[in-house]
Amino acid sequence: MSTIEEPATETRRWVGQSVPRKEDPKLLTGRAGYIGDVVLPGMLHGAVLRSPHAHARILSIDTSEAEALPGVVVVLTGATATGYVDPMPAFCAEPVEQRAIAVDRVRYPGEAVAAVAATDRYIAEDACARIRVEYEVLPALVDPVAAMDPSATKVHETLDSNVVFHRSLDWGEVDADLARAHTIVRSSARWHRMGAHPIETAGAVAHWDPFGESMTVWSNSNFINFLPWAFAGILRVSTNRLRMIPCTVGGSFGSKHLITKVISITGALSKACGRPVQYLEDRADNVAANDNVGCDRIYDAELALAEDGEMLGLVLRIIDDYGAYFQFAHGQHGNAVAQPVGPYRIGSLRYDVSCVLTNKVQQGFFRGAGADPGNFILERLVDKAALEMGIDRVELRRRNFIQPDQFPYKIPTGNIYDSGDYEAVLDRALEIAGLDAWRTEQERLRAEGRYLGIGLATCQERSGYNASEWWFLYGDEAPLPATSTPESCKIDVDAMGGVRATIGCPLWGNSPETVVGQVVAEEFGIDPSSVSVAYADSTSGAISAGPGGSRVTIMLSGATRGAARTVKDKMIRVAASAMEMDAEDVECVEGVFRAKGAPGTSMTMAEVGMRAHLFNDGTSKAESSGLVAVHTYDHPYFTPPTDDRSDLGAFYPMVSHACHIPIVEVDPETGEVTLRAYYVVNDCGTVMNPALVEGQVVGGIVQGIGAALMEEYRYGDSDGTLETPTLREYLLPSMHEVPEIVLEHLETPSPFTTYGVKGAGEGGRLVAPTAIASAVDDALRPLGVWVDELPMTPERVVGMVADAREGRR
Amino acid sequence: MPDKVRVRITVNGTRHDLLVEPRTLLADLLRNDLALAGTHLGCEQGVCGACTVIVDDTATRSCLVFAAQLDGSSVRTVESLAAADGTLHPIQRAFTQEHGLQCGFCTPGMLMGACELLERVPEPDREDVEEALGGNLCRCTGYQNIVRSVRTAGRIMADEQSEVRA
C-alpha cells in the first residue's frame, strides 16, 4: 500500500538534465495533430445554439427552417438527443442531472439548446441562426448568498435547497485552540471564478458505426485511458466497443479532463446520421460552457495564535458558488484539505463548506483545483496576523514552519507531507530578491509619492493525488476502498535493439515524451533521442489518469522505470544465457550488456534484441520470445481514511514548496498594478528537467498574475448575463504584464517516488496570487489598504483606496 | 449563397487558382482547402494571434481576412519555415533551445510574428519583441522564454549570415 523508495545513491546521467524536448519538432512545424486537424472522409461539422438567458424554460423549438438549409444533415434538440445519448456522468451523490443539450429548461447563460451537423461549419452556424426557440425567462440566481435562502428559486427541482452540499468537519481541538488563543485574526476574502482558457478549445470527432454498434472518438480529453467507461455510458455504447484516440492537446490547465458535453454532442450528432462528425468549440462556446471554471469562494476565516505567534488553529467557513450543476461534486475541497495549514505547524482545523448552486456554468477544474484559493486565504491570514501582532511577517513564518526533522509530517486532516526544508527556501528567496535594495527603493519612491510594494508568500504544492479526495467528505458512510490513480507505460525493444515506449497519458502541453526518454535513457544508458514514444488509445489497456494534480512526471517516471527495468532484466538474462554466464554477473552499461568487471565480453542492444526475438533456442527456456513489458504504477503512498473522517489518511503526500517575492508598483489614482520584478525559490524534490520545470513554474506564475490582476468571470447582477463572453472582456495576461522572473531550485527529494520527483505543474499559480496581493498591501500600507478580493483590477484597487481613505475598511 | 470568387494566391511559394465563397476566411482556406493545418484558430476574433501568417511581408491575423481579399497576394505560413529534409528554421531552433513553447498551439502564430519582426529588425531588443508579439496570447509559457527565443533567433540568423559572408 505504501512504499519507500531506495535512497538515491547512484549518479544520474539523464535524470536532472535539461534534455532537449522530444515534443518540439512536430509542435514547431504545425504537424502535431490537434483535434481540429483530424479529417475523415465524409466528415460533417457541428455547431451549437446556446441560450442567451441565465435561467429560462424552453417553451418550444422550431428547427424546420434550419433543417431546410442545403448542407444541413442533422438538427438535434435536447429532447431528440435523448434518443442517442445519456446524461453526463456525475461524481456527486446528489440528484443533479446534466445533459449535454438542455431539456425543457436552461440553467446558465450559454447552455446548449440545439446542435447541428452540416457539410461545413459555416452552414452549421447558419443553421443555428435559423432555429427558433421560445423561452419563458425565469429569475436568475447570481448571488450565492441569496441563492442559499430557503425561499429562493431552486436551480434544480430535484433538490430541496440550492445548498447542494454542506459539511463541517473538525480536526484537532478547534474550540480549545480558539479559547486559549492570545490573538484571533479574521479575514473575509473573496476569490472569484476564473477560467483555464487554453488557446485551443475543446473538441471531438465521433464516428458511429451502426452495424458494429461501435464508436471511435478522437478528442482532446485527458481521461480516455482513465474513465473510458464513463464516456461509453454517456454515448450509450458498450464499453468494449468504444475506442477513444488521443490528440495532441493545445493546453488544458485542468479544463480538458473530461469535456463530456463536447463528446456527448459530437457522439449524438454522429449517431443521428451515421457519419463522422467533428465539433470544435469556438471561443464563445468555450468561455460560456466549457467546464473550465475554477473555484468561486467566499471565505470567513480565523487564525488563532498564541502570544508568541505560534499558530494554534484555523477556521475556514466557505461558501462556494458551483454554478448550475455539480458534476465533480466537492472534489476541489477534498483537494484543498490536502494542505489547508500550508507549511505551518497548525494543530487544529475547522473546515465548514457550503456548495451552492446558481445560474452560472458549473465549476470544472483549473490549475490549483481548490488549493489555489486555499493558499490565498491562509497567506492573507498570516500576513494579517503579522501586522496585528507586530511581528515581522518573515519571522512569524519562521516560527511556525514545519522543521526538516519532522518529516514525514502529518497535518490535522491526516494528509502527510513527505519532505521539505522551508526555511532554506525562504532564506534563499530573501537573498536572491535583494530585499534591502528594494526597501531603499521603496522609501525613495514613497518620498516622491509613488507606491512600491514587496510581496512575500510561502506556500505548498500538494502533488500526485489519490482520487479518494473525490468522495471522502461524504462522511456518513464507511469509506470506499482508496481509489486508484494509475499511470502506465509499455516498453518494447525490437529485434534491432530499438526502444519504443507507449504511454497512456496524452500530450497536454507538458513533456511526457521527454520524461520517458530521460527515464529510459537513465535505465539503459542510451541516448534519450534514440527512444521513440507513442500515445496509447483506450483499447491498449494502458490505464492512465494523465496530467492533473501535478502528478504526471511523478507517475510516468515510476511507470517508465518499472517497464524499463523489467525489459532490461530480461535482456540481462538473455545476454547471460548467450554469453554462458550467470545473470548476476551481467550488467547493462551505456546500452551494452557485458560481464561485470570484464567489459571485453559484451552484447549490444541489437544482439540481445535479435536473440530474444528470433533465436529463443532453448538455452533460456524460462523466457518467452520477445522483449516487451507493461508497467502500471499506482499511487506510491496512501493510507485509507477512518470511517468517521477524523483522519482522511495520506492522499496527496508529495508536497512541493515555494517562496515567491514579487515587487509591484501601484498607482492609487488609476488603480494600475505594475510588476517590477519577481523572485522565486521552488522546491519540487528532484528536478527531472530544469528547463521544463522552469517553464511550468513561470507559466503558472503568469497565470497567477492573471488571477491577481485581471481574470474574472462577471455576470449581470439582475439577469445573470455573462458579461465576459470572449477574450476581449475576459482578459488574459499578455507579454506586456510580465516582469523578468528569477527562479532558483532547492531539492529535497521525495522519499516516496521514483528518483525523488515531486510535482511542479501548479505551484506557480498556487502561490503567485497571494504573493501579489501581499505586495499590493505592502505598497499601499501608508493608505491602510488590505487586499481581500481578487482580481485587483484597476477599478477594484481604486475602490479599495477610496474605502480605506473613508475608513470603510 | 452568392457566386464563388476567383482567388489567385501564392502560398508558401506554390501558386493556387481557386474558387472560394466570398465569406471564406483566409484561415479556413489554408486549413480546409489547402490542408495547411499548422495555422491554428484560438478565438476567431483577432484577439489571440494564434492564426498569424505573413501576407505580402506583413504579419496578419488569418481569422480576420477574407480569402477573396487576397487575389494576387503571397502568403507564408508555419509550413514554410522548416526545410523538406527536416532542418528547422533558425527561429524554430531558437524556440526549442530556449523552451519557448509548451503545448504548441500558439506557436505557429508566434513563429510567423517573429519571422516578420526579424525581417524588419534583425536583432530586436525586448521592447521590439513586446511590440511585435504583445498581441499574441500564450497560456503556457509565461512569455519569458518566447522573448528569449525571438532574440536568440535574431542572433542565430545574424551568425549564419556572417558565416555565409565569410
Boltz contact constraints between the chains, C-beta under 6 A:
constraints:
  - contact:
      token1: [A, 24]
      token2: [B, 96]
      max_distance: 6.0
  - contact:
      token1: [A, 27]
      token2: [B, 101]
      max_distance: 6.0
  - contact:
      token1: [A, 27]
      token2: [B, 104]
      max_distance: 6.0
  - contact:
      token1: [A, 27]
      token2: [B, 107]
      max_distance: 6.0
  - contact:
      token1: [A, 28]
      token2: [B, 92]
      max_distance: 6.0
  - contact:
      token1: [A, 29]
      token2: [B, 82]
      max_distance: 6.0
  - contact:
      token1: [A, 30]
      token2: [B, 38]
      max_distance: 6.0
  - contact:
      token1: [A, 30]
      token2: [B, 78]
      max_distance: 6.0
  - contact:
      token1: [A, 30]
      token2: [B, 79]
      max_distance: 6.0
  - contact:
      token1: [A, 30]
      token2: [B, 108]
      max_distance: 6.0
  - contact:
      token1: [A, 32]
      token2: [B, 104]
      max_distance: 6.0
  - contact:
      token1: [A, 37]
      token2: [B, 37]
      max_distance: 6.0
  - contact:
      token1: [A, 198]
      token2: [B, 139]
      max_distance: 6.0
  - contact:
      token1: [A, 199]
      token2: [B, 42]
      max_distance: 6.0
  - contact:
      token1: [A, 199]
      token2: [B, 48]
      max_distance: 6.0
  - contact:
      token1: [A, 199]
      token2: [B, 50]
      max_distance: 6.0
  - contact:
      token1: [A, 199]
      token2: [B, 105]
      max_distance: 6.0
  - contact:
      token1: [A, 199]
      token2: [B, 106]
      max_distance: 6.0
  - contact:
      token1: [A, 199]
      token2: [B, 139]
      max_distance: 6.0
  - contact:
      token1: [A, 200]
      token2: [B, 105]
      max_distance: 6.0
  - contact:
      token1: [A, 250]
      token2: [B, 103]
      max_distance: 6.0
  - contact:
      token1: [A, 250]
      token2: [B, 105]
      max_distance: 6.0
  - contact:
      token1: [A, 251]
      token2: [B, 103]
      max_distance: 6.0
  - contact:
      token1: [A, 251]
      token2: [B, 105]
      max_distance: 6.0
  - contact:
      token1: [A, 251]
      token2: [B, 139]
      max_distance: 6.0
  - contact:
      token1: [A, 251]
      token2: [B, 140]
      max_distance: 6.0
  - contact:
      token1: [A, 282]
      token2: [B, 44]
      max_distance: 6.0
  - contact:
      token1: [A, 283]
      token2: [B, 43]
      max_distance: 6.0
  - contact:
      token1: [A, 509]
      token2: [B, 102]
      max_distance: 6.0
  - contact:
      token1: [A, 509]
      token2: [B, 103]
      max_distance: 6.0
  - contact:
      token1: [A, 509]
      token2: [B, 140]
      max_distance: 6.0
  - contact:
      token1: [A, 691]
      token2: [B, 99]
      max_distance: 6.0
  - contact:
      token1: [A, 695]
      token2: [B, 99]
      max_distance: 6.0
  - contact:
      token1: [A, 695]
      token2: [B, 102]
      max_distance: 6.0
  - contact:
      token1: [A, 698]
      token2: [B, 142]
      max_distance: 6.0
  - contact:
      token1: [A, 698]
      token2: [B, 144]
      max_distance: 6.0
  - contact:
      token1: [A, 699]
      token2: [B, 140]
      max_distance: 6.0
  - contact:
      token1: [A, 699]
      token2: [B, 141]
      max_distance: 6.0
  - contact:
      token1: [A, 699]
      token2: [B, 142]
      max_distance: 6.0
  - contact:
      token1: [A, 702]
      token2: [B, 142]
      max_distance: 6.0
  - contact:
      token1: [A, 727]
      token2: [B, 43]
      max_distance: 6.0
  - contact:
      token1: [A, 727]
      token2: [B, 47]
      max_distance: 6.0
  - contact:
      token1: [A, 728]
      token2: [B, 47]
      max_distance: 6.0
  - contact:
      token1: [A, 732]
      token2: [B, 137]
      max_distance: 6.0
  - contact:
      token1: [A, 734]
      token2: [B, 134]
      max_distance: 6.0
  - contact:
      token1: [A, 735]
      token2: [B, 130]
      max_distance: 6.0
  - contact:
      token1: [A, 735]
      token2: [B, 134]
      max_distance: 6.0
  - contact:
      token1: [A, 735]
      token2: [B, 143]
      max_distance: 6.0
  - contact:
      token1: [A, 736]
      token2: [B, 134]
      max_distance: 6.0
  - contact:
      token1: [A, 738]
      token2: [B, 143]
      max_distance: 6.0
  - contact:
      token1: [A, 741]
      token2: [B, 144]
      max_distance: 6.0
